[in-house]
Amino acid sequence: MLSKTERQFAVIYGIIVLFEIISGSIASLQNLHYIAKPAILISLIFFFYKAGKDLSQPLKNLMFSALICSLLGDILLMFVGESAHFFTLGLVAFLIAHVMYILLFLKHRNKTRSPLKFGIVLIIYALSLFYLLKDSLGDMLIPVAIYMIVILSMATTAYLRKDSVNILSYGLVFIGALCFMISDSILALNKFYQPIPFSNISIMLTYALAQLLIVLGILKLKN
């Protein structure tokens, strides 16, 4: 169960996300987009700071690192229209964020659980996605391939927490990791394969949900 404070924050967080979607979709509100998008991660960082005081320092350090790198990635991707280099830099920022999540999730790995079956499913998914993207990637082929490997590893380490932490923490983090994969997949398809209707909405909703669920899942380690 989520606490009253967590439920209240989820409502506030949802309002911020909705504000970002609206400001990013309406041309006359584009300037507000530069406030709304960073506000999503900033609110999450402050919430985790207040709610995660009882967690161990190593856990908090990794969580803050992942959230701050994600915030940096969000900011960089807002300026992709100015230069393609911002996309690459944003990709690097999120790659580091995923590495931080991997290290965080590995702290509660269930060493008796094999990643093989789940890993095979992820590999099939990744190869199918890569097949669609490969002809359009150009110089981004290797960076995107590396990014895909890292995010698949992030999802796998989230899966490997099963039976090592309480079921609520496991479920929230695992679903969050899958949402992150979906968000990045939509972004990649929209950018490198073909435009997807309402992609900005689906990318933002799955991304924001992913970050929220992972934070809530880590907070549930206190239970």
Disulfide bonds with the S-S distance in Angstrom:
none
